Amino acid sequence: MDNNYGHLEVPDILSPVEVKEKYWGKIVNVCRLENCSLKIIEMNADTQSSMEFHTEKDETYYILSGKIKLGLRVGRGVNRSVILNSGDVYHVPKGLMHMRMALEDSVIIEIASNDTDADSHIVEDGKTYNFKELVNE
């Protein structure tokens, strides 16, 4: 960088940092900065991720397309959920157990802080877990 004229070269076009195929779809890690990452999460209809939580990472989802049921475990193991539609934004704070269930083919944009695989703590296996909510009587 030149102090008089700014950047003297055009930056290169980049490729995604990583693409991970999953049993429910795929994750495209678009970029990973020191304290932030941007991912595109593609989920196939009628699939779900595992129930997990993070101790260092906050996640914010933007539902680009589709419909997601976000399963949450709160308090003393109480399952609750929220339905996220195209255009919705949802913040998942660190420590909150969560899982994504695709009600239809869906694309989620995820912005996360402090993103590392070591901070994904699996609570329930998405391949076998049946998410059930407590129904108020």
N, CA, C and O atoms as a DFTB+ gen file, in Angstrom:
548 C
 N C O
     1  1       0.853      -1.178       0.000
     2  2       0.000       0.000       0.000
     3  2       0.891       1.231       0.000
     4  3       1.896       1.286       0.708
     5  1       0.519       2.190      -0.783
     6  2       1.240       3.449      -0.894
     7  2       0.436       4.500      -0.132
     8  3      -0.764       4.649      -0.363
     9  1       1.086       5.225       0.770
    10  2       0.374       6.223       1.585
    11  2      -0.214       7.357       0.762
    12  3      -1.173       7.998       1.193
    13  1       0.340       7.616      -0.407
    14  2      -0.179       8.693      -1.240
    15  2      -1.339       8.259      -2.125
    16  3      -2.232       9.055      -2.415
    17  1      -1.331       7.000      -2.553
    18  2      -2.318       6.558      -3.540
    19  2      -3.116       5.330      -3.124
    20  3      -3.871       4.803      -3.942
    21  1      -2.986       4.851      -1.896
    22  2      -3.726       3.668      -1.466
    23  2      -3.146       2.403      -2.070
    24  3      -1.933       2.299      -2.250
    25  1      -3.991       1.453      -2.380
    26  2      -3.549       0.186      -2.964
    27  2      -3.094       0.410      -4.401
    28  3      -3.750       1.113      -5.170
    29  1      -1.983      -0.188      -4.745
    30  2      -1.444      -0.042      -6.090
    31  2      -1.749      -1.242      -6.980
    32  3      -1.516      -1.194      -8.188
    33  1      -2.274      -2.327      -6.384
    34  2      -2.596      -3.539      -7.128
    35  2      -4.050      -3.938      -6.866
    36  3      -4.609      -3.638      -5.811
    37  1      -4.640      -4.609      -7.831
    38  2      -5.986      -5.147      -7.668
    39  2      -5.859      -6.479      -6.936
    40  3      -5.109      -7.348      -7.380
    41  1      -6.584      -6.664      -5.807
    42  2      -6.495      -7.944      -5.084
    43  2      -6.984      -9.107      -5.946
    44  3      -7.801      -8.929      -6.850
    45  1      -6.463     -10.308      -5.646
    46  2      -6.859     -11.520      -6.351
    47  2      -8.289     -11.910      -6.017
    48  3      -8.800     -11.578      -4.947
    49  1      -8.927     -12.613      -6.937
    50  2     -10.217     -13.252      -6.665
    51  2      -9.917     -14.514      -5.882
    52  3      -9.023     -15.274      -6.253
    53  1     -10.643     -14.747      -4.813
    54  2     -10.375     -15.870      -3.924
    55  2     -11.370     -17.002      -4.139
    56  3     -12.400     -16.824      -4.790
    57  1     -11.059     -18.136      -3.600
    58  2     -11.960     -19.288      -3.547
    59  2     -12.382     -19.493      -2.103
    60  3     -11.727     -18.985      -1.193
    61  1     -13.475     -20.234      -1.874
    62  2     -13.847     -20.533      -0.487
    63  2     -12.685     -21.196       0.256
    64  3     -11.888     -21.922      -0.337
    65  1     -12.604     -20.935       1.556
    66  2     -11.563     -21.505       2.399
    67  2     -11.700     -23.021       2.459
    68  3     -10.706     -23.747       2.450
    69  1     -12.956     -23.493       2.520
    70  2     -13.197     -24.925       2.707
    71  2     -14.642     -25.243       2.323
    72  3     -15.537     -24.421       2.517
    73  1     -14.861     -26.436       1.778
    74  2     -16.199     -26.944       1.502
    75  2     -16.304     -28.310       2.183
    76  3     -15.503     -29.206       1.918
    77  1     -17.305     -28.459       3.066
    78  2     -17.500     -29.723       3.776
    79  2     -18.835     -30.330       3.367
    80  3     -19.887     -29.721       3.560
    81  1     -18.789     -31.520       2.805
    82  2     -20.009     -32.260       2.491
    83  2     -20.514     -32.886       3.786
    84  3     -19.732     -33.459       4.544
    85  1     -21.810     -32.780       4.041
    86  2     -22.437     -33.341       5.234
    87  2     -23.573     -34.269       4.804
    88  3     -24.041     -34.188       3.669
    89  1     -24.011     -35.136       5.691
    90  2     -25.121     -36.041       5.361
    91  2     -26.414     -35.273       5.110
    92  3     -27.331     -35.805       4.483
    93  1     -26.504     -34.046       5.582
    94  2     -27.704     -33.230       5.410
    95  2     -27.560     -32.159       4.327
    96  3     -28.534     -31.475       4.012
    97  1     -26.360     -32.002       3.749
    98  2     -26.115     -30.960       2.751
    99  2     -24.642     -30.614       2.705
   100  3     -23.799     -31.506       2.606
   101  1     -24.313     -29.315       2.776
   102  2     -22.899     -28.934       2.816
   103  2     -22.711     -27.575       3.464
   104  3     -23.640     -26.776       3.580
   105  1     -21.458     -27.339       3.889
   106  2     -21.047     -26.057       4.462
   107  2     -19.929     -25.503       3.594
   108  3     -18.914     -26.166       3.377
   109  1     -20.117     -24.292       3.102
   110  2     -19.074     -23.595       2.360
   111  2     -18.535     -22.506       3.274
   112  3     -19.237     -21.546       3.592
   113  1     -17.278     -22.661       3.697
   114  2     -16.635     -21.642       4.524
   115  2     -16.062     -20.608       3.575
   116  3     -15.002     -20.810       2.982
   117  1     -16.781     -19.483       3.433
   118  2     -16.427     -18.455       2.459
   119  2     -15.150     -17.749       2.872
   120  3     -14.245     -17.574       2.057
   121  1     -15.069     -17.344       4.130
   122  2     -13.851     -16.693       4.619
   123  2     -13.732     -16.888       6.125
   124  3     -14.727     -17.030       6.835
   125  1     -12.510     -16.889       6.581
   126  2     -12.221     -17.020       7.998
   127  2     -11.195     -15.946       8.343
   128  3     -10.053     -15.987       7.885
   129  1     -11.624     -14.983       9.159
   130  2     -10.736     -13.924       9.610
   131  2     -10.321     -14.227      11.045
   132  3     -10.708     -15.256      11.598
   133  1      -9.548     -13.352      11.640
   134  2      -9.037     -13.613      12.990
   135  2     -10.144     -13.926      13.987
   136  3     -10.030     -14.893      14.740
   137  1     -11.207     -13.139      14.012
   138  2     -12.278     -13.339      14.990
   139  2     -13.651     -13.503      14.367
   140  3     -14.661     -13.332      15.049
   141  1     -13.705     -13.834      13.079
   142  2     -14.998     -13.891      12.397
   143  2     -14.930     -14.844      11.209
   144  3     -13.899     -14.948      10.545
   145  1     -16.035     -15.539      10.947
   146  2     -16.110     -16.371       9.752
   147  2     -17.464     -16.171       9.086
   148  3     -18.436     -15.764       9.723
   149  1     -17.504     -16.461       7.803
   150  2     -18.731     -16.385       7.022
   151  2     -18.918     -17.727       6.330
   152  3     -18.033     -18.192       5.611
   153  1     -20.081     -18.352       6.553
   154  2     -20.370     -19.653       5.958
   155  2     -21.701     -19.612       5.220
   156  3     -22.604     -18.854       5.573
   157  1     -21.802     -20.437       4.198
   158  2     -23.064     -20.707       3.534
   159  2     -23.402     -22.156       3.874
   160  3     -22.650     -23.072       3.540
   161  1     -24.529     -22.353       4.534
   162  2     -24.965     -23.685       4.942
   163  2     -26.143     -24.079       4.057
   164  3     -27.190     -23.432       4.079
   165  1     -25.964     -25.137       3.284
   166  2     -27.023     -25.636       2.411
   167  2     -27.576     -26.912       3.028
   168  3     -26.835     -27.868       3.258
   169  1     -28.885     -26.929       3.298
   170  2     -29.524     -28.100       3.900
   171  2     -30.601     -28.640       2.974
   172  3     -31.400     -27.889       2.414
   173  1     -30.603     -29.954       2.827
   174  2     -31.643     -30.621       2.040
   175  2     -32.912     -30.754       2.873
   176  3     -32.848     -30.909       4.093
   177  1     -34.052     -30.694       2.217
   178  2     -35.347     -30.823       2.902
   179  2     -35.400     -32.107       3.713
   180  3     -34.872     -33.140       3.303
   181  1     -36.045     -32.026       4.872
   182  2     -36.275     -33.185       5.747
   183  2     -34.987     -33.789       6.300
   184  3     -34.917     -34.996       6.534
   185  1     -33.967     -32.955       6.510
   186  2     -32.730     -33.407       7.154
   187  2     -32.480     -32.544       8.381
   188  3     -33.113     -31.504       8.565
   189  1     -31.548     -32.992       9.217
   190  2     -31.220     -32.222      10.420
   191  2     -29.749     -32.382      10.749
   192  3     -29.120     -33.387      10.420
   193  1     -29.217     -31.355      11.413
   194  2     -27.846     -31.412      11.916
   195  2     -27.871     -32.031      13.309
   196  3     -28.940     -32.346      13.831
   197  1     -26.717     -32.204      13.901
   198  2     -26.638     -32.681      15.280
   199  2     -26.972     -31.546      16.244
   200  3     -26.857     -30.372      15.893
   201  1     -27.385     -31.899      17.458
   202  2     -27.554     -30.922      18.537
   203  2     -26.152     -30.636      19.066
   204  3     -25.417     -31.561      19.413
   205  1     -25.784     -29.365      19.128
   206  2     -24.449     -28.977      19.560
   207  2     -24.503     -27.668      20.327
   208  3     -25.525     -26.983      20.363
   209  1     -23.360     -27.338      20.947
   210  2     -23.198     -26.018      21.560
   211  2     -21.744     -25.615      21.418
   212  3     -20.882     -26.437      21.110
   213  1     -21.487     -24.336      21.649
   214  2     -20.139     -23.775      21.549
   215  2     -19.845     -22.979      22.819
   216  3     -20.728     -22.315      23.360
   217  1     -18.613     -23.048      23.284
   218  2     -18.232     -22.284      24.483
   219  2     -17.554     -20.965      24.135
   220  3     -17.465     -20.069      24.974
   221  1     -17.074     -20.845      22.895
   222  2     -16.354     -19.633      22.486
   223  2     -17.031     -18.887      21.343
   224  3     -16.719     -17.723      21.090
   225  1     -17.934     -19.534      20.667
   226  2     -18.460     -19.007      19.400
   227  2     -19.911     -18.560      19.520
   228  3     -20.747     -19.282      20.062
   229  1     -20.206     -17.369      19.012
   230  2     -21.564     -16.887      18.782
   231  2     -21.852     -17.071      17.298
   232  3     -20.961     -16.895      16.466
   233  1     -23.092     -17.423      16.961
   234  2     -23.493     -17.572      15.565
   235  2     -24.702     -16.674      15.298
   236  3     -25.591     -16.540      16.139
   237  1     -24.717     -16.074      14.130
   238  2     -25.900     -15.362      13.667
   239  2     -26.266     -15.937      12.311
   240  3     -25.429     -16.027      11.413
   241  1     -27.540     -16.330      12.174
   242  2     -28.037     -16.925      10.935
   243  2     -28.894     -15.908      10.186
   244  3     -29.683     -15.177      10.783
   245  1     -28.723     -15.877       8.885
   246  2     -29.644     -15.179       7.990
   247  2     -30.191     -16.251       7.046
   248  3     -29.425     -16.905       6.339
   249  1     -31.487     -16.426       7.034
   250  2     -32.093     -17.443       6.180
   251  2     -32.264     -16.850       4.784
   252  3     -33.163     -16.047       4.535
   253  1     -31.384     -17.265       3.890
   254  2     -31.397     -16.747       2.522
   255  2     -32.573     -17.319       1.737
   256  3     -33.214     -16.616       0.956
   257  1     -32.848     -18.611       1.956
   258  2     -33.998     -19.237       1.303
   259  2     -34.409     -20.458       2.099
   260  3     -33.607     -21.035       2.834
   261  1     -35.657     -20.843       1.948
   262  2     -36.156     -22.038       2.611
   263  2     -36.799     -21.762       3.954
   264  3     -37.189     -20.637       4.267
   265  1     -36.898     -22.835       4.744
   266  2     -37.564     -22.782       6.040
   267  2     -36.854     -23.754       6.980
   268  3     -36.692     -24.934       6.669
   269  1     -36.438     -23.241       8.121
   270  2     -35.668     -24.006       9.104
   271  2     -36.409     -24.030      10.435
   272  3     -36.917     -23.009      10.899
   273  1     -36.462     -25.206      11.035
   274  2     -36.886     -25.312      12.437
   275  2     -35.592     -25.394      13.228
   276  3     -34.806     -26.326      13.054
   277  1     -35.375     -24.420      14.095
   278  2     -34.173     -24.404      14.917
   279  2     -34.532     -24.968      16.282
   280  3     -35.252     -24.340      17.058
   281  1     -34.016     -26.171      16.567
   282  2     -34.254     -26.805      17.853
   283  2     -33.290     -26.249      18.886
   284  3     -32.091     -26.141      18.630
   285  1     -33.812     -25.899      20.048
   286  2     -33.012     -25.315      21.131
   287  2     -33.245     -26.098      22.408
   288  3     -34.366     -26.531      22.676
   289  1     -32.209     -26.281      23.188
   290  2     -32.345     -26.920      24.496
   291  2     -32.005     -25.856      25.532
   292  3     -30.886     -25.345      25.574
   293  1     -32.995     -25.530      26.370
   294  2     -32.838     -24.451      27.349
   295  2     -33.061     -24.990      28.763
   296  3     -33.583     -26.087      28.959
   297  1     -32.653     -24.190      29.727
   298  2     -32.885     -24.552      31.125
   299  2     -32.319     -25.909      31.471
   300  3     -31.169     -26.214      31.156
   301  1     -33.131     -26.724      32.123
   302  2     -32.707     -28.056      32.545
   303  2     -33.120     -29.115      31.528
   304  3     -33.850     -30.055      31.841
   305  1     -32.632     -28.937      30.304
   306  2     -32.878     -29.928      29.263
   307  2     -34.228     -29.849      28.608
   308  3     -34.745     -30.867      28.147
   309  1     -34.827     -28.660      28.550
   310  2     -36.137     -28.478      27.925
   311  2     -35.931     -28.131      26.448
   312  3     -35.231     -27.172      26.123
   313  1     -36.541     -28.910      25.563
   314  2     -36.451     -28.656      24.127
   315  2     -37.532     -27.668      23.696
   316  3     -38.710     -27.835      24.012
   317  1     -37.112     -26.652      22.978
   318  2     -37.997     -25.652      22.384
   319  2     -37.542     -25.443      20.949
   320  3     -36.465     -25.903      20.568
   321  1     -38.344     -24.759      20.153
   322  2     -37.925     -24.476      18.779
   323  2     -38.484     -23.147      18.301
   324  3     -39.447     -22.611      18.850
   325  1     -37.851     -22.644      17.272
   326  2     -38.345     -21.471      16.547
   327  2     -38.313     -21.821      15.065
   328  3     -37.430     -22.546      14.607
   329  1     -39.279     -21.303      14.326
   330  2     -39.336     -21.497      12.881
   331  2     -38.741     -20.260      12.226
   332  3     -39.165     -19.137      12.498
   333  1     -37.757     -20.474      11.364
   334  2     -37.086     -19.383      10.656
   335  2     -37.409     -19.484       9.169
   336  3     -37.179     -20.514       8.535
   337  1     -37.941     -18.401       8.629
   338  2     -38.311     -18.324       7.221
   339  2     -37.312     -17.468       6.459
   340  3     -36.501     -16.762       7.057
   341  1     -37.377     -17.536       5.151
   342  2     -36.519     -16.722       4.295
   343  2     -36.581     -15.252       4.744
   344  3     -37.663     -14.688       4.905
   345  1     -35.413     -14.650       4.940
   346  2     -35.323     -13.257       5.373
   347  2     -35.172     -13.079       6.868
   348  3     -34.851     -11.981       7.323
   349  1     -35.395     -14.137       7.655
   350  2     -35.259     -14.034       9.114
   351  2     -33.792     -14.042       9.538
   352  3     -32.938     -14.626       8.872
   353  1     -33.525     -13.382      10.658
   354  2     -32.198     -13.349      11.283
   355  2     -32.345     -13.877      12.699
   356  3     -33.286     -13.518      13.407
   357  1     -31.405     -14.740      13.118
   358  2     -31.477     -15.321      14.462
   359  2     -30.079     -15.437      15.044
   360  3     -29.160     -15.918      14.382
   361  1     -29.923     -14.995      16.286
   362  2     -28.640     -15.063      16.988
   363  2     -28.623     -16.252      17.937
   364  3     -29.526     -16.414      18.758
   365  1     -27.595     -17.082      17.822
   366  2     -27.391     -18.223      18.713
   367  2     -26.188     -17.889      19.600
   368  3     -25.046     -17.989      19.151
   369  1     -26.431     -17.492      20.855
   370  2     -25.298     -17.127      21.721
   371  2     -24.510     -18.362      22.162
   372  3     -25.039     -19.473      22.194
   373  1     -23.248     -18.147      22.498
   374  2     -22.433     -19.274      22.964
   375  2     -23.097     -19.924      24.168
   376  3     -23.689     -19.251      25.012
   377  1     -22.988     -21.242      24.229
   378  2     -23.575     -22.006      25.326
   379  2     -24.974     -22.533      25.061
   380  3     -25.422     -23.448      25.752
   381  1     -25.686     -21.975      24.069
   382  2     -27.048     -22.420      23.777
   383  2     -26.998     -23.659      22.881
   384  3     -26.449     -23.615      21.780
   385  1     -27.575     -24.763      23.362
   386  2     -27.623     -25.989      22.555
   387  2     -28.621     -25.766      21.417
   388  3     -29.716     -25.243      21.625
   389  1     -28.218     -26.176      20.207
   390  2     -29.046     -25.908      19.035
   391  2     -28.814     -26.959      17.959
   392  3     -27.762     -27.594      17.896
   393  1     -29.836     -27.125      17.111
   394  2     -29.739     -27.975      15.931
   395  2     -30.645     -27.406      14.843
   396  3     -31.684     -26.811      15.128
   397  1     -30.235     -27.599      13.602
   398  2     -30.995     -27.092      12.461
   399  2     -31.757     -28.243      11.816
   400  3     -31.187     -29.298      11.538
   401  1     -33.045     -28.032      11.582
   402  2     -33.890     -29.015      10.908
   403  2     -34.504     -28.336       9.684
   404  3     -35.255     -27.369       9.816
   405  1     -34.182     -28.843       8.501
   406  2     -34.659     -28.225       7.264
   407  2     -36.064     -28.727       6.943
   408  3     -36.258     -29.910       6.664
   409  1     -37.033     -27.831       6.985
   410  2     -38.407     -28.177       6.631
   411  2     -38.589     -28.184       5.112
   412  3     -39.539     -28.770       4.593
   413  1     -37.669     -27.526       4.412
   414  2     -37.588     -27.541       2.962
   415  2     -36.143     -27.246       2.581
   416  3     -35.355     -26.852       3.441
   417  1     -35.779     -27.424       1.324
   418  2     -34.421     -27.078       0.905
   419  2     -34.140     -25.653       1.363
   420  3     -34.937     -24.749       1.110
   421  1     -33.001     -25.448       2.041
   422  2     -32.730     -24.154       2.677
   423  2     -31.276     -23.754       2.520
   424  3     -30.384     -24.598       2.431
   425  1     -31.055     -22.438       2.489
   426  2     -29.705     -21.878       2.478
   427  2     -29.624     -20.874       3.626
   428  3     -30.431     -19.949       3.722
   429  1     -28.635     -21.078       4.488
   430  2     -28.413     -20.221       5.653
   431  2     -27.067     -19.541       5.491
   432  3     -26.071     -20.192       5.177
   433  1     -27.034     -18.236       5.702
   434  2     -25.771     -17.508       5.794
   435  2     -25.452     -17.417       7.279
   436  3     -26.255     -16.912       8.064
   437  1     -24.268     -17.911       7.664
   438  2     -23.866     -17.868       9.071
   439  2     -22.660     -16.961       9.226
   440  3     -21.660     -17.112       8.524
   441  1     -22.763     -16.017      10.151
   442  2     -21.624     -15.201      10.572
   443  2     -21.324     -15.618      11.996
   444  3     -22.211     -15.615      12.850
   445  1     -20.071     -15.977      12.257
   446  2     -19.718     -16.491      13.585
   447  2     -18.448     -15.843      14.094
   448  3     -17.574     -15.451      13.321
   449  1     -18.364     -15.737      15.408
   450  2     -17.145     -15.272      16.055
   451  2     -16.325     -16.480      16.485
   452  3     -16.883     -17.543      16.754
   453  1     -15.027     -16.329      16.550
   454  2     -14.133     -17.350      17.117
   455  2     -14.460     -18.759      16.638
   456  3     -14.669     -19.655      17.456
   457  1     -14.506     -18.965      15.343
   458  2     -14.963     -20.226      14.760
   459  2     -13.825     -21.234      14.617
   460  3     -12.892     -21.026      13.842
   461  1     -13.914     -22.334      15.378
   462  2     -12.989     -23.461      15.216
   463  2     -13.787     -24.756      15.391
   464  3     -14.767     -24.794      16.135
   465  1     -13.363     -25.806      14.705
   466  2     -14.032     -27.101      14.847
   467  2     -13.924     -27.632      16.274
   468  3     -14.797     -28.371      16.729
   469  1     -12.862     -27.262      16.975
   470  2     -12.658     -27.747      18.347
   471  2     -13.739     -27.235      19.297
   472  3     -13.902     -27.779      20.389
   473  1     -14.478     -26.201      18.901
   474  2     -15.503     -25.617      19.770
   475  2     -16.911     -26.094      19.416
   476  3     -17.891     -25.478      19.833
   477  1     -17.025     -27.168      18.661
   478  2     -18.335     -27.771      18.388
   479  2     -18.492     -28.997      19.279
   480  3     -17.851     -30.024      19.054
   481  1     -19.342     -28.885      20.281
   482  2     -19.546     -29.947      21.257
   483  2     -20.888     -30.627      20.959
   484  3     -21.951     -30.062      21.214
   485  1     -20.822     -31.842      20.419
   486  2     -22.019     -32.573      20.005
   487  2     -22.714     -33.171      21.225
   488  3     -22.093     -33.852      22.041
   489  1     -24.017     -32.903      21.330
   490  2     -24.832     -33.400      22.444
   491  2     -25.698     -34.568      21.977
   492  3     -25.859     -35.552      22.698
   493  1     -26.253     -34.456      20.772
   494  2     -27.102     -35.508      20.187
   495  2     -26.704     -35.673      18.719
   496  3     -26.490     -34.689      18.012
   497  1     -26.610     -36.909      18.275
   498  2     -26.257     -37.220      16.894
   499  2     -27.457     -36.979      15.979
   500  3     -28.505     -37.606      16.136
   501  1     -27.295     -36.070      15.029
   502  2     -28.383     -35.722      14.130
   503  2     -28.858     -36.858      13.243
   504  3     -29.975     -36.810      12.729
   505  1     -28.030     -37.885      13.053
   506  2     -28.433     -39.026      12.218
   507  2     -29.476     -39.896      12.913
   508  3     -30.263     -40.574      12.253
   509  1     -29.482     -39.875      14.257
   510  2     -30.376     -40.793      14.988
   511  2     -31.310     -40.091      15.975
   512  3     -32.288     -40.694      16.417
   513  1     -31.038     -38.841      16.328
   514  2     -31.803     -38.157      17.374
   515  2     -33.179     -37.729      16.879
   516  3     -33.314     -37.224      15.765
   517  1     -34.198     -37.931      17.711
   518  2     -35.555     -37.499      17.409
   519  2     -35.891     -36.326      18.337
   520  3     -36.155     -36.526      19.523
   521  1     -35.880     -35.118      17.801
   522  2     -36.137     -33.898      18.582
   523  2     -37.615     -33.849      18.980
   524  3     -38.489     -33.861      18.113
   525  1     -37.894     -33.795      20.268
   526  2     -39.262     -33.678      20.771
   527  2     -39.331     -32.525      21.743
   528  3     -38.448     -32.338      22.580
   529  1     -40.393     -31.760      21.619
   530  2     -40.589     -30.613      22.512
   531  2     -41.578     -30.962      23.610
   532  3     -42.479     -31.781      23.428
   533  1     -41.385     -30.319      24.754
   534  2     -42.344     -30.427      25.848
   535  2     -43.564     -29.608      25.464
   536  3     -43.448     -28.421      25.161
   537  1     -44.712     -30.224      25.474
   538  2     -45.958     -29.528      25.125
   539  2     -46.611     -29.026      26.388
   540  3     -46.850     -29.785      27.327
   541  1     -46.903     -27.721      26.402
   542  2     -47.602     -27.135      27.564
   543  2     -49.035     -27.618      27.605
   544  3     -49.715     -27.664      26.581
   545  1     -49.494     -27.981      28.803
   546  2     -50.880     -28.449      28.930
   547  2     -51.766     -27.378      29.493
   548  3     -52.964     -27.597      29.669
